[in-house]
């Protein structure tokens, strides 16, 4: 891979909070295998993502992409809303 080919990490998760201005909290679930026993374990991570237009609401399924640090805890931005929450 040369310098012109940059890959950004994209993740999918559910919005758990949209109370802050231009920021949403996204819960990202993943499955990983236990190192010794091989059992599948469910792990989750809460990430803060930048939502410039304020279009995300709680319960929405969104795709987020890694970007430069925007604040102390915000290193992702919302790329698209995959599914709206049922209201």
C-alpha positions as CSV (number, residue, x, y, z in Angstrom):
1,X,0.0,0.0,0.0
2,X,1.5,3.4,-1.0
3,X,0.8,6.8,0.5
4,X,-2.1,7.7,-1.8
5,X,-4.2,4.6,-0.8
6,X,-5.6,5.4,2.6
7,X,-8.2,3.0,4.1
8,X,-10.6,4.3,6.7
9,X,-12.2,2.0,9.3
10,X,-15.9,1.9,9.0
11,X,-18.2,0.4,11.6
12,X,-22.0,-0.1,12.0
13,X,-23.9,0.4,15.2
14,X,-27.0,1.7,16.9
15,X,-27.4,5.3,18.2
16,X,-27.9,5.2,21.9
17,X,-27.9,9.0,22.6
18,X,-28.3,12.1,20.5
19,X,-28.7,14.6,23.2
20,X,-25.5,16.5,22.6
21,X,-25.2,19.1,19.8
22,X,-23.7,17.6,16.6
23,X,-22.6,14.4,18.5
24,X,-24.2,11.0,18.8
25,X,-23.2,8.0,20.9
26,X,-23.1,4.8,18.9
27,X,-23.0,1.3,20.4
28,X,-21.0,-1.1,18.2
29,X,-21.4,-4.8,18.8
30,X,-18.9,-7.4,17.7
31,X,-18.2,-11.1,18.2
32,X,-14.8,-12.5,19.1
33,X,-13.5,-15.9,19.9
34,X,-12.1,-16.8,23.3
35,X,-8.4,-17.4,23.0
36,X,-8.3,-20.8,24.8
37,X,-11.8,-22.2,24.7
38,X,-13.0,-21.0,21.3
39,X,-16.4,-19.9,22.5
40,X,-17.9,-16.9,20.7
41,X,-18.2,-13.8,23.0
42,X,-20.3,-10.8,22.4
43,X,-18.5,-7.5,23.1
44,X,-19.7,-3.9,22.6
45,X,-18.1,-0.5,22.5
46,X,-19.6,3.0,22.8
47,X,-18.1,5.5,20.4
48,X,-18.8,9.2,19.9
49,X,-19.4,10.3,16.3
50,X,-19.8,13.7,14.7
51,X,-23.3,14.3,13.2
52,X,-23.1,17.6,11.4
53,X,-26.7,17.9,10.3
54,X,-28.3,16.4,13.5
55,X,-30.2,13.8,11.4
56,X,-29.6,10.8,13.7
57,X,-32.0,9.9,16.5
58,X,-31.9,7.3,19.2
59,X,-32.4,3.8,17.8
60,X,-31.2,4.5,14.3
61,X,-28.7,2.1,12.7
62,X,-25.8,4.1,11.3
63,X,-22.5,3.6,9.5
64,X,-19.6,5.6,11.0
65,X,-16.0,6.1,9.7
66,X,-12.8,6.9,11.5
67,X,-11.4,10.4,11.0
68,X,-9.0,12.9,12.6
69,X,-9.7,13.7,16.2
70,X,-12.5,16.2,16.5
71,X,-12.5,16.5,20.2
72,X,-11.1,14.6,23.3
73,X,-13.4,11.6,22.7
74,X,-14.7,12.1,19.2
75,X,-12.8,10.3,16.4
76,X,-15.6,9.1,14.1
77,X,-18.1,10.8,11.8
78,X,-21.5,9.6,10.7
79,X,-21.4,8.5,7.0
80,X,-25.0,7.4,6.5
81,X,-28.1,6.3,8.3
82,X,-28.8,2.7,7.3
83,X,-32.2,2.3,9.1
84,X,-34.5,4.6,11.0
85,X,-35.9,3.7,14.4
86,X,-39.5,2.7,14.6
87,X,-41.5,5.6,16.1
